[in-house]
Amino acid sequence: MGFLDILSTDIAIDLGTANTLIYVKGKGIVLNEPSIVAFDRNSKRIIALGNKAKEMQGREHKEIKVTRPMRDGVIADFEIAEGMIRAFIKKVRAGTFSSRRVIVAVPSGVTEVEKRAVRDSAEHAGAKEVHLIAEPMSAAIGIGIDVEAPVGSMIIDIGGGTTEIAVIALSGIVNEESIRIAGDEMNYAIMQFFKKNHNILIGERTAEAIKCEVGSAVPLKEEITIQVKGRDLVGGIPKTTEVSSVEIREALNESVVQIVDAVRQTLERTPPELSADILDRGVMLTGGGALLKGLDERIKMETNLPVHVADDPLTAVVRGAGKVIENINHYSKVLIRNRRY
């Protein structure tokens, strides 16, 4: 390995609303941290990011702002996102770093402006060559589907900001649906539920923990009751309340219904030959949202299709992007074409 090879490495990034994952060519996944940044309000200097910034969330003082630069799967705060990408890349390669080639997974419904923002951020962070890949395509490759085959495969990738539904065949996306209803929206629904029904204000982290612990899309064999701490909206003092998994399921129902409706719409637009393939092969669920208890059962119930949750659904997208970076010539057809002005 030459000196330049040591200083430059090809990487794949899943720049998610909730988490950022980085795959380094020849090494595998080297980073998986929340897409959260804590910075000084006055100087805009980044103080902490990832897990350390998440610990500060909801506990910061007026000099510090904790933010998520990604919203709905795309960059919301360009300057902070760029700083975050640069810092994460630096973290995976201590010392001098430059990258010849970077592949970034983006939602399939991104606009040209949003694509440009992602490309620019990666270039400013030191990448010489930036390629984009649609998240459902990347997830399909990550879980081992032969995307080049003349056979239809359906992927539902539920992340933090977006749910991506796509039918894939012959190295391309035949039809897709990208909705901005996913993990974040579910957390927000839980926060609103406590506000409305219990007069309690809870933070985003608490809502996320409740969703993971007792959230479900279908009735559980044994319903669970948990204690939740928050701030009383009437008295303004800390308060504990008891809530059941039945109530949380009700709070999440609207988001689940919207995801199921989007799946139905995608199926309605799918050519009949590919519909037959999907009936035989079933639907694959990836992304963090795939871990919501009983979501696979609910989709199966509503569509009459076999539904499978992928192994390690959280890393499916970055594993796919990693396979592409390992053999970019072979997978060149699956990359999003650059549109120059």
Secondary structure by P-SEA (a helix, b strand, c coil): ccaaaaabbbbcccccccbbbbbccccccccccccbbbbccccccccccaaaaaaacccccccbbbbccccccccccaaaaaaaaaaaaaaacccbbbbcbbbbbbcccccaaaaaaaaaaaaaacccbbbbbbaaaaaaaaacccccccbbbbbbbbcccbbbbbccccccccccccccccaaaaaaaaaaaaaccccccccaaaaaaaaacccccccccbbbbbbbbbbcccccccccccccaaaaaaaaaaaaaaaaaaaaaaaaaccaaaaaaaaaccbbbbcccccccaaaaaaaaacccbbbbcccccaaaaaaaaaaaaccccccccccccccc
